[in-house]
Amino acid sequence: MTVSIEEAQLSLKQLIDKTAHGEQVLITEGQKPVAELVPVQTNGHRPVFGSCKGMLTIVSEDDDHLVDFKEYMK
């Protein structure tokens, strides 16, 4: 969709609503493009707490495997 600056000033809220639904709006001044309204790209996926439950197996309950790490950090 293409609108002039004057039209954009009068209907900014409606133009923003259109971009929220995926439409791009080109704003012109004297037939020359000067700006563009585009939808914000979000990944739309939010992690859900506990969604990986059962996917991790703990093979050792002791701290013996940390000995080498402690020596390395000295």
PDB file of N, CA, C and O in Angstrom, chain B, residues numbered from 101:
ATOM      1  N   MET B 101       0.850  -1.169   0.000  1.00  0.00           N
ATOM      2  CA  MET B 101       0.000   0.000   0.000  1.00  0.00           C
ATOM      3  C   MET B 101       0.899   1.236   0.000  1.00  0.00           C
ATOM      4  O   MET B 101       1.927   1.254   0.677  1.00  0.00           O
ATOM      5  N   THR B 102       0.524   2.250  -0.741  1.00  0.00           N
ATOM      6  CA  THR B 102       1.274   3.497  -0.823  1.00  0.00           C
ATOM      7  C   THR B 102       0.367   4.659  -0.442  1.00  0.00           C
ATOM      8  O   THR B 102      -0.758   4.767  -0.928  1.00  0.00           O
ATOM      9  N   VAL B 103       0.875   5.534   0.441  1.00  0.00           N
ATOM     10  CA  VAL B 103       0.117   6.723   0.855  1.00  0.00           C
ATOM     11  C   VAL B 103       1.051   7.923   0.886  1.00  0.00           C
ATOM     12  O   VAL B 103       2.267   7.780   1.020  1.00  0.00           O
ATOM     13  N   SER B 104       0.464   9.107   0.760  1.00  0.00           N
ATOM     14  CA  SER B 104       1.256  10.337   0.868  1.00  0.00           C
ATOM     15  C   SER B 104       1.489  10.656   2.345  1.00  0.00           C
ATOM     16  O   SER B 104       0.827  10.100   3.221  1.00  0.00           O
ATOM     17  N   ILE B 105       2.422  11.546   2.606  1.00  0.00           N
ATOM     18  CA  ILE B 105       2.691  11.964   3.991  1.00  0.00           C
ATOM     19  C   ILE B 105       1.425  12.547   4.618  1.00  0.00           C
ATOM     20  O   ILE B 105       1.124  12.277   5.781  1.00  0.00           O
ATOM     21  N   GLU B 106       0.703  13.325   3.867  1.00  0.00           N
ATOM     22  CA  GLU B 106      -0.517  13.935   4.382  1.00  0.00           C
ATOM     23  C   GLU B 106      -1.538  12.865   4.791  1.00  0.00           C
ATOM     24  O   GLU B 106      -2.152  12.953   5.854  1.00  0.00           O
ATOM     25  N   GLU B 107      -1.707  11.861   3.935  1.00  0.00           N
ATOM     26  CA  GLU B 107      -2.628  10.761   4.257  1.00  0.00           C
ATOM     27  C   GLU B 107      -2.142   9.982   5.486  1.00  0.00           C
ATOM     28  O   GLU B 107      -2.943   9.570   6.325  1.00  0.00           O
ATOM     29  N   ALA B 108      -0.841   9.789   5.578  1.00  0.00           N
ATOM     30  CA  ALA B 108      -0.265   9.056   6.706  1.00  0.00           C
ATOM     31  C   ALA B 108      -0.501   9.801   8.020  1.00  0.00           C
ATOM     32  O   ALA B 108      -0.796   9.190   9.046  1.00  0.00           O
ATOM     33  N   GLN B 109      -0.369  11.118   7.976  1.00  0.00           N
ATOM     34  CA  GLN B 109      -0.591  11.908   9.187  1.00  0.00           C
ATOM     35  C   GLN B 109      -2.042  11.813   9.651  1.00  0.00           C
ATOM     36  O   GLN B 109      -2.312  11.793  10.852  1.00  0.00           O
ATOM     37  N   LEU B 110      -2.956  11.757   8.719  1.00  0.00           N
ATOM     38  CA  LEU B 110      -4.377  11.711   9.064  1.00  0.00           C
ATOM     39  C   LEU B 110      -4.833  10.317   9.519  1.00  0.00           C
ATOM     40  O   LEU B 110      -5.820  10.191  10.244  1.00  0.00           O
ATOM     41  N   SER B 111      -4.117   9.280   9.094  1.00  0.00           N
ATOM     42  CA  SER B 111      -4.589   7.921   9.386  1.00  0.00           C
ATOM     43  C   SER B 111      -3.487   7.019   9.937  1.00  0.00           C
ATOM     44  O   SER B 111      -3.442   5.831   9.618  1.00  0.00           O
ATOM     45  N   LEU B 112      -2.609   7.568  10.751  1.00  0.00           N
ATOM     46  CA  LEU B 112      -1.477   6.789  11.265  1.00  0.00           C
ATOM     47  C   LEU B 112      -1.932   5.556  12.039  1.00  0.00           C
ATOM     48  O   LEU B 112      -1.376   4.474  11.847  1.00  0.00           O
ATOM     49  N   LYS B 113      -2.917   5.695  12.897  1.00  0.00           N
ATOM     50  CA  LYS B 113      -3.392   4.561  13.691  1.00  0.00           C
ATOM     51  C   LYS B 113      -3.872   3.429  12.788  1.00  0.00           C
ATOM     52  O   LYS B 113      -3.549   2.268  13.040  1.00  0.00           O
ATOM     53  N   GLN B 114      -4.623   3.735  11.760  1.00  0.00           N
ATOM     54  CA  GLN B 114      -5.128   2.720  10.845  1.00  0.00           C
ATOM     55  C   GLN B 114      -3.979   2.066  10.066  1.00  0.00           C
ATOM     56  O   GLN B 114      -4.001   0.862   9.811  1.00  0.00           O
ATOM     57  N   LEU B 115      -2.987   2.863   9.696  1.00  0.00           N
ATOM     58  CA  LEU B 115      -1.839   2.310   8.976  1.00  0.00           C
ATOM     59  C   LEU B 115      -1.034   1.365   9.872  1.00  0.00           C
ATOM     60  O   LEU B 115      -0.554   0.326   9.417  1.00  0.00           O
ATOM     61  N   ILE B 116      -0.892   1.730  11.129  1.00  0.00           N
ATOM     62  CA  ILE B 116      -0.187   0.857  12.075  1.00  0.00           C
ATOM     63  C   ILE B 116      -0.964  -0.440  12.259  1.00  0.00           C
ATOM     64  O   ILE B 116      -0.362  -1.511  12.343  1.00  0.00           O
ATOM     65  N   ASP B 117      -2.262  -0.364  12.322  1.00  0.00           N
ATOM     66  CA  ASP B 117      -3.086  -1.574  12.425  1.00  0.00           C
ATOM     67  C   ASP B 117      -2.867  -2.488  11.217  1.00  0.00           C
ATOM     68  O   ASP B 117      -2.807  -3.709  11.359  1.00  0.00           O
ATOM     69  N   LYS B 118      -2.749  -1.898  10.044  1.00  0.00           N
ATOM     70  CA  LYS B 118      -2.516  -2.689   8.836  1.00  0.00           C
ATOM     71  C   LYS B 118      -1.158  -3.383   8.902  1.00  0.00           C
ATOM     72  O   LYS B 118      -1.044  -4.551   8.530  1.00  0.00           O
ATOM     73  N   THR B 119      -0.126  -2.675   9.374  1.00  0.00           N
ATOM     74  CA  THR B 119       1.193  -3.305   9.463  1.00  0.00           C
ATOM     75  C   THR B 119       1.203  -4.403  10.521  1.00  0.00           C
ATOM     76  O   THR B 119       1.936  -5.383  10.390  1.00  0.00           O
ATOM     77  N   ALA B 120       0.402  -4.248  11.558  1.00  0.00           N
ATOM     78  CA  ALA B 120       0.319  -5.293  12.581  1.00  0.00           C
ATOM     79  C   ALA B 120      -0.243  -6.589  12.003  1.00  0.00           C
ATOM     80  O   ALA B 120      -0.022  -7.665  12.558  1.00  0.00           O
ATOM     81  N   HIS B 121      -0.961  -6.490  10.900  1.00  0.00           N
ATOM     82  CA  HIS B 121      -1.522  -7.673  10.238  1.00  0.00           C
ATOM     83  C   HIS B 121      -0.695  -8.098   9.034  1.00  0.00           C
ATOM     84  O   HIS B 121      -1.161  -8.868   8.194  1.00  0.00           O
ATOM     85  N   GLY B 122       0.543  -7.592   8.949  1.00  0.00           N
ATOM     86  CA  GLY B 122       1.467  -8.058   7.917  1.00  0.00           C
ATOM     87  C   GLY B 122       1.618  -7.193   6.689  1.00  0.00           C
ATOM     88  O   GLY B 122       2.452  -7.498   5.836  1.00  0.00           O
ATOM     89  N   GLU B 123       0.851  -6.130   6.560  1.00  0.00           N
ATOM     90  CA  GLU B 123       0.934  -5.291   5.363  1.00  0.00           C
ATOM     91  C   GLU B 123       2.059  -4.266   5.495  1.00  0.00           C
ATOM     92  O   GLU B 123       2.317  -3.758   6.586  1.00  0.00           O
ATOM     93  N   GLN B 124       2.719  -3.968   4.393  1.00  0.00           N
ATOM     94  CA  GLN B 124       3.737  -2.921   4.359  1.00  0.00           C
ATOM     95  C   GLN B 124       3.117  -1.659   3.769  1.00  0.00           C
ATOM     96  O   GLN B 124       2.306  -1.723   2.844  1.00  0.00           O
ATOM     97  N   VAL B 125       3.513  -0.506   4.320  1.00  0.00           N
ATOM     98  CA  VAL B 125       2.963   0.764   3.856  1.00  0.00           C
ATOM     99  C   VAL B 125       4.122   1.661   3.433  1.00  0.00           C
ATOM    100  O   VAL B 125       5.014   1.953   4.229  1.00  0.00           O
ATOM    101  N   LEU B 126       4.102   2.091   2.187  1.00  0.00           N
ATOM    102  CA  LEU B 126       5.111   3.000   1.654  1.00  0.00           C
ATOM    103  C   LEU B 126       4.566   4.421   1.736  1.00  0.00           C
ATOM    104  O   LEU B 126       3.465   4.700   1.262  1.00  0.00           O
ATOM    105  N   ILE B 127       5.341   5.318   2.340  1.00  0.00           N
ATOM    106  CA  ILE B 127       4.922   6.721   2.487  1.00  0.00           C
ATOM    107  C   ILE B 127       5.721   7.555   1.489  1.00  0.00           C
ATOM    108  O   ILE B 127       6.946   7.464   1.409  1.00  0.00           O
ATOM    109  N   THR B 128       4.990   8.370   0.732  1.00  0.00           N
ATOM    110  CA  THR B 128       5.632   9.173  -0.303  1.00  0.00           C
ATOM    111  C   THR B 128       5.451  10.661  -0.048  1.00  0.00           C
ATOM    112  O   THR B 128       4.535  11.096   0.649  1.00  0.00           O
ATOM    113  N   GLU B 129       6.356  11.419  -0.639  1.00  0.00           N
ATOM    114  CA  GLU B 129       6.248  12.886  -0.623  1.00  0.00           C
ATOM    115  C   GLU B 129       6.505  13.346  -2.047  1.00  0.00           C
ATOM    116  O   GLU B 129       7.615  13.233  -2.567  1.00  0.00           O
ATOM    117  N   GLY B 130       5.455  13.866  -2.662  1.00  0.00           N
ATOM    118  CA  GLY B 130       5.587  14.290  -4.066  1.00  0.00           C
ATOM    119  C   GLY B 130       5.962  13.144  -4.975  1.00  0.00           C
ATOM    120  O   GLY B 130       6.842  13.300  -5.822  1.00  0.00           O
ATOM    121  N   GLN B 131       5.334  12.014  -4.830  1.00  0.00           N
ATOM    122  CA  GLN B 131       5.562  10.811  -5.631  1.00  0.00           C
ATOM    123  C   GLN B 131       6.908  10.125  -5.355  1.00  0.00           C
ATOM    124  O   GLN B 131       7.230   9.124  -5.996  1.00  0.00           O
ATOM    125  N   LYS B 132       7.698  10.657  -4.405  1.00  0.00           N
ATOM    126  CA  LYS B 132       9.001  10.065  -4.080  1.00  0.00           C
ATOM    127  C   LYS B 132       8.886   9.311  -2.752  1.00  0.00           C
ATOM    128  O   LYS B 132       8.451   9.893  -1.759  1.00  0.00           O
ATOM    129  N   PRO B 133       9.267   8.026  -2.713  1.00  0.00           N
ATOM    130  CA  PRO B 133       9.220   7.273  -1.457  1.00  0.00           C
ATOM    131  C   PRO B 133      10.171   7.881  -0.422  1.00  0.00           C
ATOM    132  O   PRO B 133      11.336   8.149  -0.716  1.00  0.00           O
ATOM    133  N   VAL B 134       9.654   8.094   0.797  1.00  0.00           N
ATOM    134  CA  VAL B 134      10.486   8.680   1.854  1.00  0.00           C
ATOM    135  C   VAL B 134      10.534   7.827   3.112  1.00  0.00           C
ATOM    136  O   VAL B 134      11.438   7.995   3.929  1.00  0.00           O
ATOM    137  N   ALA B 135       9.579   6.912   3.288  1.00  0.00           N
ATOM    138  CA  ALA B 135       9.566   6.062   4.479  1.00  0.00           C
ATOM    139  C   ALA B 135       8.714   4.832   4.199  1.00  0.00           C
ATOM    140  O   ALA B 135       7.918   4.790   3.261  1.00  0.00           O
ATOM    141  N   GLU B 136       8.917   3.831   5.055  1.00  0.00           N
ATOM    142  CA  GLU B 136       8.133   2.617   4.916  1.00  0.00           C
ATOM    143  C   GLU B 136       7.773   2.088   6.303  1.00  0.00           C
ATOM    144  O   GLU B 136       8.628   1.996   7.184  1.00  0.00           O
ATOM    145  N   LEU B 137       6.512   1.746   6.485  1.00  0.00           N
ATOM    146  CA  LEU B 137       6.065   1.087   7.707  1.00  0.00           C
ATOM    147  C   LEU B 137       6.024  -0.405   7.416  1.00  0.00           C
ATOM    148  O   LEU B 137       5.373  -0.848   6.470  1.00  0.00           O
ATOM    149  N   VAL B 138       6.729  -1.175   8.243  1.00  0.00           N
ATOM    150  CA  VAL B 138       6.762  -2.626   8.049  1.00  0.00           C
ATOM    151  C   VAL B 138       6.451  -3.320   9.370  1.00  0.00           C
ATOM    152  O   VAL B 138       6.712  -2.764  10.437  1.00  0.00           O
ATOM    153  N   PRO B 139       5.902  -4.518   9.309  1.00  0.00           N
ATOM    154  CA  PRO B 139       5.616  -5.248  10.545  1.00  0.00           C
ATOM    155  C   PRO B 139       6.906  -5.592  11.286  1.00  0.00           C
ATOM    156  O   PRO B 139       7.941  -5.849  10.670  1.00  0.00           O
ATOM    157  N   VAL B 140       6.829  -5.592  12.590  1.00  0.00           N
ATOM    158  CA  VAL B 140       7.971  -6.000  13.417  1.00  0.00           C
ATOM    159  C   VAL B 140       8.079  -7.512  13.334  1.00  0.00           C
ATOM    160  O   VAL B 140       7.084  -8.222  13.481  1.00  0.00           O
ATOM    161  N   GLN B 141       9.282  -8.002  13.099  1.00  0.00           N
ATOM    162  CA  GLN B 141       9.502  -9.436  13.009  1.00  0.00           C
ATOM    163  C   GLN B 141       9.794  -9.997  14.391  1.00  0.00           C
ATOM    164  O   GLN B 141      10.786  -9.618  15.013  1.00  0.00           O
ATOM    165  N   THR B 142       8.970 -10.871  14.867  1.00  0.00           N
ATOM    166  CA  THR B 142       9.213 -11.570  16.126  1.00  0.00           C
ATOM    167  C   THR B 142       9.202 -13.050  15.842  1.00  0.00           C
ATOM    168  O   THR B 142       8.569 -13.509  14.891  1.00  0.00           O
ATOM    169  N   ASN B 143       9.907 -13.797  16.673  1.00  0.00           N
ATOM    170  CA  ASN B 143       9.927 -15.224  16.416  1.00  0.00           C
ATOM    171  C   ASN B 143       8.635 -15.895  16.868  1.00  0.00           C
ATOM    172  O   ASN B 143       8.352 -17.025  16.470  1.00  0.00           O
ATOM    173  N   GLY B 144       7.846 -15.207  17.700  1.00  0.00           N
ATOM    174  CA  GLY B 144       6.547 -15.710  18.092  1.00  0.00           C
ATOM    175  C   GLY B 144       6.569 -16.911  19.014  1.00  0.00           C
ATOM    176  O   GLY B 144       5.516 -17.345  19.482  1.00  0.00           O
ATOM    177  N   HIS B 145       7.741 -17.458  19.284  1.00  0.00           N
ATOM    178  CA  HIS B 145       7.827 -18.639  20.137  1.00  0.00           C
ATOM    179  C   HIS B 145       8.414 -18.262  21.483  1.00  0.00           C
ATOM    180  O   HIS B 145       9.517 -17.720  21.562  1.00  0.00           O
ATOM    181  N   ARG B 146       7.680 -18.550  22.527  1.00  0.00           N
ATOM    182  CA  ARG B 146       8.175 -18.324  23.884  1.00  0.00           C
ATOM    183  C   ARG B 146       8.340 -19.676  24.548  1.00  0.00           C
ATOM    184  O   ARG B 146       7.450 -20.522  24.472  1.00  0.00           O
ATOM    185  N   PRO B 147       9.484 -19.885  25.202  1.00  0.00           N
ATOM    186  CA  PRO B 147       9.676 -21.164  25.867  1.00  0.00           C
ATOM    187  C   PRO B 147       8.645 -21.375  26.976  1.00  0.00           C
ATOM    188  O   PRO B 147       8.259 -20.438  27.675  1.00  0.00           O
ATOM    189  N   VAL B 148       8.221 -22.594  27.116  1.00  0.00           N
ATOM    190  CA  VAL B 148       7.245 -22.954  28.135  1.00  0.00           C
ATOM    191  C   VAL B 148       7.990 -23.685  29.252  1.00  0.00           C
ATOM    192  O   VAL B 148       8.669 -24.682  29.008  1.00  0.00           O
ATOM    193  N   PHE B 149       7.855 -23.180  30.475  1.00  0.00           N
ATOM    194  CA  PHE B 149       8.530 -23.788  31.604  1.00  0.00           C
ATOM    195  C   PHE B 149       8.120 -25.250  31.727  1.00  0.00           C
ATOM    196  O   PHE B 149       6.935 -25.583  31.741  1.00  0.00           O
ATOM    197  N   GLY B 150       9.129 -26.115  31.817  1.00  0.00           N
ATOM    198  CA  GLY B 150       8.867 -27.543  31.980  1.00  0.00           C
ATOM    199  C   GLY B 150       8.657 -28.291  30.682  1.00  0.00           C
ATOM    200  O   GLY B 150       8.373 -29.489  30.717  1.00  0.00           O
ATOM    201  N   SER B 151       8.784 -27.640  29.543  1.00  0.00           N
ATOM    202  CA  SER B 151       8.505 -28.300  28.272  1.00  0.00           C
ATOM    203  C   SER B 151       9.552 -29.356  27.906  1.00  0.00           C
ATOM    204  O   SER B 151       9.293 -30.192  27.041  1.00  0.00           O
ATOM    205  N   CYS B 152      10.714 -29.338  28.537  1.00  0.00           N
ATOM    206  CA  CYS B 152      11.758 -30.322  28.245  1.00  0.00           C
ATOM    207  C   CYS B 152      11.832 -31.409  29.315  1.00  0.00           C
ATOM    208  O   CYS B 152      12.790 -32.181  29.356  1.00  0.00           O
ATOM    209  N   LYS B 153      10.836 -31.466  30.166  1.00  0.00           N
ATOM    210  CA  LYS B 153      10.814 -32.453  31.244  1.00  0.00           C
ATOM    211  C   LYS B 153      10.947 -33.858  30.656  1.00  0.00           C
ATOM    212  O   LYS B 153      10.237 -34.238  29.725  1.00  0.00           O
ATOM    213  N   GLY B 154      11.891 -34.618  31.240  1.00  0.00           N
ATOM    214  CA  GLY B 154      12.110 -35.981  30.790  1.00  0.00           C
ATOM    215  C   GLY B 154      13.099 -36.105  29.653  1.00  0.00           C
ATOM    216  O   GLY B 154      13.391 -37.222  29.225  1.00  0.00           O
ATOM    217  N   MET B 155      13.633 -34.992  29.143  1.00  0.00           N
ATOM    218  CA  MET B 155      14.557 -35.042  28.018  1.00  0.00           C
ATOM    219  C   MET B 155      16.021 -35.132  28.464  1.00  0.00           C
ATOM    220  O   MET B 155      16.902 -35.342  27.631  1.00  0.00           O
ATOM    221  N   LEU B 156      16.287 -34.978  29.749  1.00  0.00           N
ATOM    222  CA  LEU B 156      17.651 -35.000  30.278  1.00  0.00           C
ATOM    223  C   LEU B 156      17.796 -36.193  31.205  1.00  0.00           C
ATOM    224  O   LEU B 156      16.950 -36.440  32.064  1.00  0.00           O
ATOM    225  N   THR B 157      18.878 -36.924  31.017  1.00  0.00           N
ATOM    226  CA  THR B 157      19.155 -38.061  31.879  1.00  0.00           C
ATOM    227  C   THR B 157      20.428 -37.774  32.658  1.00  0.00           C
ATOM    228  O   THR B 157      21.476 -37.522  32.064  1.00  0.00           O
ATOM    229  N   ILE B 158      20.345 -37.809  33.983  1.00  0.00           N
ATOM    230  CA  ILE B 158      21.519 -37.607  34.831  1.00  0.00           C
ATOM    231  C   ILE B 158      22.147 -38.969  35.049  1.00  0.00           C
ATOM    232  O   ILE B 158      21.521 -39.881  35.588  1.00  0.00           O
ATOM    233  N   VAL B 159      23.412 -39.094  34.614  1.00  0.00           N
ATOM    234  CA  VAL B 159      24.066 -40.401  34.704  1.00  0.00           C
ATOM    235  C   VAL B 159      24.940 -40.535  35.949  1.00  0.00           C
ATOM    236  O   VAL B 159      25.385 -41.637  36.273  1.00  0.00           O
ATOM    237  N   SER B 160      25.191 -39.430  36.650  1.00  0.00           N
ATOM    238  CA  SER B 160      26.019 -39.497  37.840  1.00  0.00           C
ATOM    239  C   SER B 160      25.513 -38.493  38.863  1.00  0.00           C
ATOM    240  O   SER B 160      25.316 -37.319  38.551  1.00  0.00           O
ATOM    241  N   GLU B 161      25.304 -38.961  40.080  1.00  0.00           N
ATOM    242  CA  GLU B 161      24.814 -38.088  41.144  1.00  0.00           C
ATOM    243  C   GLU B 161      25.943 -37.584  42.046  1.00  0.00           C
ATOM    244  O   GLU B 161      25.683 -36.846  42.996  1.00  0.00           O
ATOM    245  N   ASP B 162      27.191 -37.970  41.767  1.00  0.00           N
ATOM    246  CA  ASP B 162      28.293 -37.562  42.652  1.00  0.00           C
ATOM    247  C   ASP B 162      29.035 -36.373  42.069  1.00  0.00           C
ATOM    248  O   ASP B 162      28.789 -35.965  40.934  1.00  0.00           O
ATOM    249  N   ASP B 163      29.938 -35.828  42.853  1.00  0.00           N
ATOM    250  CA  ASP B 163      30.711 -34.662  42.430  1.00  0.00           C
ATOM    251  C   ASP B 163      32.107 -35.033  41.967  1.00  0.00           C
ATOM    252  O   ASP B 163      32.937 -34.146  41.767  1.00  0.00           O
ATOM    253  N   ASP B 164      32.397 -36.333  41.789  1.00  0.00           N
ATOM    254  CA  ASP B 164      33.734 -36.751  41.369  1.00  0.00           C
ATOM    255  C   ASP B 164      34.136 -36.134  40.040  1.00  0.00           C
ATOM    256  O   ASP B 164      35.314 -35.848  39.826  1.00  0.00           O
ATOM    257  N   HIS B 165      33.203 -35.930  39.169  1.00  0.00           N
ATOM    258  CA  HIS B 165      33.516 -35.368  37.856  1.00  0.00           C
ATOM    259  C   HIS B 165      33.927 -33.898  37.928  1.00  0.00           C
ATOM    260  O   HIS B 165      34.428 -33.352  36.945  1.00  0.00           O
ATOM    261  N   LEU B 166      33.720 -33.246  39.085  1.00  0.00           N
ATOM    262  CA  LEU B 166      34.089 -31.837  39.235  1.00  0.00           C
ATOM    263  C   LEU B 166      35.526 -31.653  39.692  1.00  0.00           C
ATOM    264  O   LEU B 166      36.034 -30.532  39.666  1.00  0.00           O
ATOM    265  N   VAL B 167      36.198 -32.724  40.111  1.00  0.00           N
ATOM    266  CA  VAL B 167      37.567 -32.628  40.618  1.00  0.00           C
ATOM    267  C   VAL B 167      38.486 -32.055  39.551  1.00  0.00           C
ATOM    268  O   VAL B 167      39.260 -31.139  39.830  1.00  0.00           O
ATOM    269  N   ASP B 168      38.414 -32.571  38.358  1.00  0.00           N
ATOM    270  CA  ASP B 168      39.266 -32.072  37.273  1.00  0.00           C
ATOM    271  C   ASP B 168      38.969 -30.605  36.976  1.00  0.00           C
ATOM    272  O   ASP B 168      39.881 -29.832  36.683  1.00  0.00           O
ATOM    273  N   PHE B 169      37.731 -30.232  37.050  1.00  0.00           N
ATOM    274  CA  PHE B 169      37.348 -28.841  36.799  1.00  0.00           C
ATOM    275  C   PHE B 169      37.940 -27.926  37.847  1.00  0.00           C
ATOM    276  O   PHE B 169      38.439 -26.856  37.499  1.00  0.00           O
ATOM    277  N   LYS B 170      37.907 -28.300  39.124  1.00  0.00           N
ATOM    278  CA  LYS B 170      38.453 -27.484  40.207  1.00  0.00           C
ATOM    279  C   LYS B 170      39.956 -27.297  40.025  1.00  0.00           C
ATOM    280  O   LYS B 170      40.482 -26.207  40.250  1.00  0.00           O
ATOM    281  N   GLU B 171      40.653 -28.371  39.613  1.00  0.00           N
ATOM    282  CA  GLU B 171      42.103 -28.288  39.404  1.00  0.00           C
ATOM    283  C   GLU B 171      42.422 -27.385  38.213  1.00  0.00           C
ATOM    284  O   GLU B 171      43.419 -26.665  38.242  1.00  0.00           O
ATOM    285  N   TYR B 172      41.621 -27.411  37.204  1.00  0.00           N
ATOM    286  CA  TYR B 172      41.816 -26.592  36.015  1.00  0.00           C
ATOM    287  C   TYR B 172      41.640 -25.112  36.331  1.00  0.00           C
ATOM    288  O   TYR B 172      42.322 -24.278  35.736  1.00  0.00           O
ATOM    289  N   MET B 173      40.756 -24.771  37.239  1.00  0.00           N
ATOM    290  CA  MET B 173      40.443 -23.380  37.572  1.00  0.00           C
ATOM    291  C   MET B 173      41.470 -22.749  38.494  1.00  0.00           C
ATOM    292  O   MET B 173      41.412 -21.541  38.722  1.00  0.00           O
ATOM    293  N   LYS B 174      42.409 -23.519  39.036  1.00  0.00           N
ATOM    294  CA  LYS B 174      43.432 -22.949  39.948  1.00  0.00           C
ATOM    295  C   LYS B 174      44.420 -22.107  39.214  1.00  0.00           C
ATOM    296  O   LYS B 174      45.338 -21.558  39.824  1.00  0.00           O
TER     297      LYS B 174
END
